[in-house]
Structure formats: C-alpha cells, structure tokens
Amino acid sequence: MDIPRIFNITESAHRIHNPFTPEKFATLGAALRLETATRVLDLGSGSGEMLCTWARDYGVTGTGIDMSQLFTEQAKLRAEELGVADQVKFIHGDAAGYVSDEKVGVAACLGATWIGGGVAGTVNLLAKSLCVGGIILIGEPYWRKLPATEDIAKGCLAGSLADFLLLPDLLASFGALGYDVVEMVLADQNGWDRYEAAKWLTMRRWLEANPDDEFVGEIRAQLTSEPKRYAMYTREYLGWGVFALMAR
C-alpha cells in the first residue's frame, strides 16, 4: 500500500504536503484554542508536522494515518526529533473509512478529501470519530477567481471547473451540511511557493542521483514544465485553506 511514486519523489523533502507553512499551522492551533491532552485524529497525515508541532506546543495527543510509507516513517522520526513520540502515533494505512476507537476533540483531513469521495463524505467520516462539541478540520482548495475556461482549470490540475468552488460558495456548502464554520486559516502565495517550488530542487537532485531510473523521463518532463505551469495557473487561480466546523 502506497501513494503513487511521483509524490514520494517530488515531496520527499517536504515536511508539509500542502500550501501551509509552519507559521500557518501555529496560527491554526492558536485559533482553535487547543487545550492540553486534546485528542486529535489526522487522516492523510503526511509527514506528521501538524500533529507533532501541536503536541510540542499545545500538549495534544493524537493519531495520524497515511498511505505513504515514506511519509509515515518521516512522521515517526519527526515525533522523536521533537520529543513527542509518547504523545502521537503514526500508522501506515488507508485513511478511507478509518474511525477512531476513542472519540477525539479534533478530527482532521487536510488536502485528502478524496478519502471520503469529496468534502461531504469526508466530513461524515470524520464525524464518526468526533466527540460531542468537537471540531472537524477540512483542508480544501478553492478558486481564488473563477477560470474562464475548462483548459485553465485543467492547467491548475483540476479535472474540471466543477472540482472546486469559490470561497464564499465553499463556506456556504459547509452550512448546507449542517455545520457552522467557526474558524478558517488560509494559505497565501508564499505558502504555495514553498509547497510547489520546493519540489523543483528535489526533482533536480533526484535526477542527478538516479540517472538510470525508469522514472527519469517523467521527472525530467515535470521539472521542465512545472515552473511555468504553476506560475501561470495554480499560483493565480487556486487558493487553499483549513476550515474548522462544528455541528449545529
């Protein structure tokens, strides 16, 4: 069980696998008014930066589940590095359908809502692990401005215009699911740059170290095309944020 190899290569040096920065995660933790010993469930936890830093800074405990064996191992190492290995646990596995044995105060899925077939299904999945009065966190892209054509949407690596909503419509959609939006922290273009541009040096170093690998052609093509594609499309059109929800 693993994610497609391309992501394990291009994001192998990432601590955060979305457009958030460490400062944004700190802002989110403070905004949620996290209390010591709050239990957190993170589906699609990547390299564990959110759980590990929140355990260090706010004293939370929690569990992260991710399909990437590499990212899961990196998360465990990060927990040891920050001295919180006794507070957080990381599981290499499929987060789709995962329900915690113990109810949690915060149930999160940041950037992996495909595990529930979309936002609505992921919210329903997270709710199964949530204690009464708990908070659901959804990390999701949105259109900063609506692309004029389907080709522009596909340039942002969306399947179509319908894949994402404008921010006001995304916020309204949570209400339609029966939730209040009680907080949000949005990524900025610096965060996008750090997420996307950091892949380019990783790809170049990988190409230099693996000249005979069967993936060389794909990585070379992506390194050649990605800077322009990102600057022309994703950076201009796509936003990303984490939205805190409480059931009405």
C-alpha positions as CSV (number, residue, x, y, z in Angstrom):
1,M,0.0,0.0,0.0
2,D,1.4,3.3,-1.0
3,I,0.7,6.6,-2.9
4,P,1.9,7.0,-6.5
5,R,5.7,7.1,-6.7
6,I,5.8,10.5,-8.2
7,F,4.6,12.1,-5.0
8,N,7.1,10.1,-2.9
9,I,9.8,11.5,-5.1
10,T,8.7,15.1,-5.6
11,E,7.7,15.7,-2.0
12,S,10.3,13.5,-0.3
13,A,12.0,16.6,1.2
14,H,8.7,18.2,2.3
15,R,7.6,18.4,6.0
16,I,4.3,19.8,5.0
17,H,2.4,18.3,2.0
18,N,0.1,21.2,1.3
19,P,0.4,25.0,0.9
20,F,0.6,25.7,4.7
21,T,3.8,26.9,6.4
22,P,4.8,26.1,10.0
23,E,3.6,29.6,10.9
24,K,0.1,28.8,9.4
25,F,-0.1,25.6,11.5
26,A,0.9,27.6,14.6
27,T,-1.8,30.2,13.8
28,L,-4.4,27.4,13.3
29,G,-3.5,25.8,16.6
30,A,-3.8,29.1,18.4
31,A,-7.1,29.9,16.7
32,L,-8.6,26.6,17.8
33,R,-7.7,27.4,21.4
34,L,-6.3,23.9,21.8
35,E,-6.2,22.5,25.3
36,T,-3.6,20.2,26.8
37,A,-4.4,16.5,26.2
38,T,-6.9,17.2,23.4
39,R,-7.1,14.1,21.2
40,V,-6.5,14.8,17.5
41,L,-7.2,12.4,14.6
42,D,-5.5,13.3,11.3
43,L,-6.5,11.3,8.2
44,G,-3.9,11.7,5.5
45,S,-1.3,13.0,8.0
46,G,1.6,13.1,5.6
47,S,4.9,13.6,7.4
48,G,3.1,14.5,10.6
49,E,4.1,18.1,11.0
50,M,0.7,19.3,12.3
51,L,0.4,16.6,15.0
52,C,4.0,16.8,16.1
53,T,4.2,20.5,16.4
54,W,0.8,20.7,18.1
55,A,1.9,18.0,20.6
56,R,5.0,20.1,21.3
57,D,3.3,23.5,21.5
58,Y,-0.1,22.7,22.9
59,G,0.3,19.3,24.6
60,V,-2.2,17.5,22.4
61,T,-2.2,13.7,21.8
62,G,-3.2,12.0,18.6
63,T,-3.0,9.6,15.7
64,G,-2.2,10.1,12.1
65,I,-2.9,7.7,9.2
66,D,-1.2,8.0,5.8
67,M,-0.9,5.7,2.8
68,S,2.7,6.8,2.1
69,Q,5.2,4.5,3.8
70,L,7.9,7.2,3.3
71,F,5.9,10.0,4.8
72,T,4.8,7.8,7.7
73,E,8.4,7.0,8.6
74,Q,9.3,10.7,8.3
75,A,6.4,11.5,10.7
76,K,7.7,9.0,13.3
77,L,11.2,10.5,13.0
78,R,9.8,14.0,13.4
79,A,7.9,12.9,16.6
80,E,11.2,11.6,18.0
81,E,13.0,14.8,17.0
82,L,10.5,17.0,18.8
83,G,10.3,14.7,21.8
84,V,6.6,13.9,21.4
85,A,6.8,10.2,20.4
86,D,4.9,9.3,23.6
87,Q,2.0,11.7,22.6
88,V,1.4,10.9,18.9
89,K,1.2,7.7,16.9
90,F,1.5,7.4,13.1
91,I,0.0,4.5,11.2
92,H,0.9,3.4,7.6
93,G,-2.5,2.6,6.2
94,D,-5.6,3.6,4.2
95,A,-7.4,6.5,5.9
96,A,-10.5,5.9,3.8
97,G,-13.1,4.6,6.2
98,Y,-10.9,4.9,9.3
99,V,-12.8,5.5,12.5
100,S,-11.0,6.1,15.8
101,D,-11.6,3.6,18.7
102,E,-11.7,6.6,21.1
103,K,-13.6,9.8,20.4
104,V,-11.5,12.8,19.6
105,G,-11.8,16.5,20.2
106,V,-10.4,17.4,16.7
107,A,-10.8,15.3,13.6
108,A,-8.9,16.5,10.5
109,C,-8.4,15.8,6.9
110,L,-6.2,18.4,5.2
111,G,-5.9,18.1,1.5
112,A,-7.1,14.5,1.1
113,T,-10.9,14.7,0.9
114,W,-10.8,12.1,-1.8
115,I,-10.7,9.5,1.1
116,G,-14.4,10.2,1.6
117,G,-15.3,10.8,-2.0
118,G,-15.3,14.5,-1.6
119,V,-15.9,17.1,1.1
120,A,-19.3,15.9,2.2
121,G,-18.3,12.3,2.5
122,T,-15.1,13.2,4.4
123,V,-17.0,15.4,6.8
124,N,-19.3,12.4,7.5
125,L,-16.4,10.1,8.0
126,L,-14.6,12.4,10.4
127,A,-17.8,13.0,12.4
128,K,-17.8,9.3,13.3
129,S,-14.7,9.8,15.4
130,L,-15.7,13.1,16.9
131,C,-16.8,13.7,20.5
132,V,-19.8,15.9,21.2
133,G,-18.8,19.5,20.7
134,G,-15.7,18.6,18.8
135,I,-14.2,20.3,15.8
136,I,-13.8,19.0,12.3
137,L,-10.9,20.4,10.2
138,I,-11.2,20.3,6.4
139,G,-8.3,21.4,4.2
140,E,-9.5,22.1,0.7
141,P,-8.7,24.1,-2.4
142,Y,-11.0,26.8,-3.8
143,W,-11.0,29.1,-6.7
144,R,-9.4,32.5,-5.9
145,K,-11.0,33.6,-9.1
146,L,-13.1,31.5,-11.4
147,P,-11.2,30.3,-14.5
148,A,-12.7,31.5,-17.7
149,T,-12.3,28.1,-19.4
150,E,-12.0,24.4,-18.7
151,D,-8.5,24.5,-20.1
152,I,-7.4,26.9,-17.4
153,A,-9.0,24.7,-14.7
154,K,-7.0,21.8,-16.1
155,G,-3.9,23.9,-16.0
156,C,-4.5,24.1,-12.3
157,L,-4.5,20.3,-12.3
158,A,-8.2,20.2,-11.6
159,G,-10.3,17.7,-13.6
160,S,-12.8,20.4,-14.4
161,L,-14.2,23.8,-13.2
162,A,-16.7,21.9,-11.1
163,D,-14.0,20.3,-9.0
164,F,-13.6,23.4,-6.7
165,L,-15.8,26.3,-5.5
166,L,-15.2,30.0,-5.0
167,L,-14.5,30.7,-1.3
168,P,-18.0,32.1,-0.5
169,D,-19.6,29.1,-2.0
170,L,-17.3,26.6,-0.2
171,L,-18.1,28.3,3.1
172,A,-21.8,28.1,2.3
173,S,-21.5,24.4,1.4
174,F,-20.4,23.6,5.0
175,G,-23.6,25.2,6.3
176,A,-25.7,23.1,3.9
177,L,-24.1,20.0,5.5
178,G,-25.3,21.2,8.9
179,Y,-22.1,22.7,10.2
180,D,-21.1,26.2,11.5
181,V,-17.8,27.4,10.2
182,V,-16.1,28.6,13.4
183,E,-12.6,29.4,12.1
184,M,-10.5,29.4,9.0
185,V,-6.9,29.9,8.1
186,L,-6.0,30.4,4.5
187,A,-2.7,29.7,2.7
188,D,-1.0,32.6,0.9
189,Q,1.1,32.7,-2.2
190,N,4.3,32.3,-0.2
191,G,2.9,29.1,1.2
192,W,2.0,27.9,-2.4
193,D,5.6,28.8,-3.5
194,R,7.1,26.8,-0.7
195,Y,4.9,23.8,-1.4
196,E,5.4,23.8,-5.2
197,A,8.8,25.4,-5.8
198,A,10.4,23.2,-3.2
199,K,9.6,20.2,-5.4
200,W,11.8,21.5,-8.2
201,L,15.2,21.3,-6.4
202,T,14.1,17.9,-5.0
203,M,13.5,16.7,-8.6
204,R,16.8,18.1,-9.9
205,R,18.7,16.4,-7.1
206,W,16.8,13.1,-7.7
207,L,17.7,13.2,-11.4
208,E,21.3,13.7,-10.6
209,A,21.3,10.8,-8.2
210,N,19.2,8.4,-10.3
211,P,20.3,8.8,-13.9
212,D,19.3,5.2,-14.8
213,D,15.9,5.0,-13.0
214,E,12.9,4.2,-15.2
215,F,11.2,7.4,-13.8
216,V,13.8,9.7,-15.2
217,G,11.7,10.7,-18.2
218,E,8.7,11.6,-16.1
219,I,10.6,13.5,-13.6
220,R,12.6,15.4,-16.2
221,A,9.4,16.3,-18.1
222,Q,7.7,17.6,-14.9
223,L,10.8,19.6,-13.8
224,T,10.8,21.2,-17.2
225,S,7.1,22.1,-17.3
226,E,6.1,22.7,-13.7
227,P,7.6,26.2,-13.0
228,K,5.7,27.8,-15.9
229,R,2.5,25.8,-15.3
230,Y,2.5,26.7,-11.6
231,A,3.1,30.4,-12.2
232,M,0.6,30.6,-15.0
233,Y,-2.2,28.6,-13.4
234,T,-2.1,27.4,-9.8
235,R,-0.5,30.4,-8.3
236,E,-3.0,32.8,-9.9
237,Y,-6.3,30.9,-9.6
238,L,-6.1,28.4,-6.8
239,G,-6.5,29.1,-3.1
240,W,-6.3,26.6,-0.2
241,G,-7.4,26.8,3.4
242,V,-8.3,24.9,6.5
243,F,-11.8,25.3,7.7
244,A,-13.0,24.5,11.3
245,L,-16.5,23.1,11.6
246,M,-18.9,22.4,14.5
247,A,-22.2,20.6,14.1
248,R,-25.3,22.7,14.5
